[in-house]
Amino acid sequence: MRLNEIVFNDAKPVEGYGPGFFRIGGEVIHGAVIAAPSGTRTWGGFDDIAALVALTGEADVIFIGTGADIAHLPDGLRAQLEEAGVGVEAMASPAAARTYNVLLSEGRRVALAMLPI
């Protein structure tokens, strides 16, 4: 088996998570989080739509982690993001973190917003 080192350009990968926190690029963040090429920061959750719309210029798709289990996004959230020109994929936060890391390693323009588990 051949192992290749993955190089993450600007954005930082999700390295771990647990009850109420995420570790992204060596930094522990408690609560909901956004990870994007422009940096990692706390997120206000589903009501903080403006923070997600602000990612439209730097990401083609935003993975939204809905916590420990997959859940439907609130009415209008998906529509507002798609109207702004960015794709949205909702999934449980662990799956969102894994998907984000894989596509990030491929050099794709992705962002991540997650609620804690």
C-alpha positions, 0 to 999 in steps of 0.5 A: 500500500502506498501512502501519500501525504495530504496537503491542505492549502488554505483551509484546515481539516477537521482533526477530531470532535466530541461532545460540544467541541471540534478540533480543527487545524489544531485549535479546539472550538466549543459549540457550533463552528464554520471552517472555510478557506478564509478561516475557522470561527464560531457559528451562531447556528441555523439562525446565523444565515448571513455567516453562511451566505458570506461564504459564497465567494469562496466555496462552491458547496457548504456541508452543514452538519446537523449534530449527532443525527441528520436533520432537515434544515430550517425552512428557507435556509437552503433556498437562501444559500442556493439563491446566493449561488452556493450548493448545500448538503445537510448531514450529521456532523460526523459525516459532514466533517469526513466529507469536508476533509476528503473534498478539501484534500482534493483541492475542492472549494468547500466550506463546513458549518457544524452543530456539535454532537 
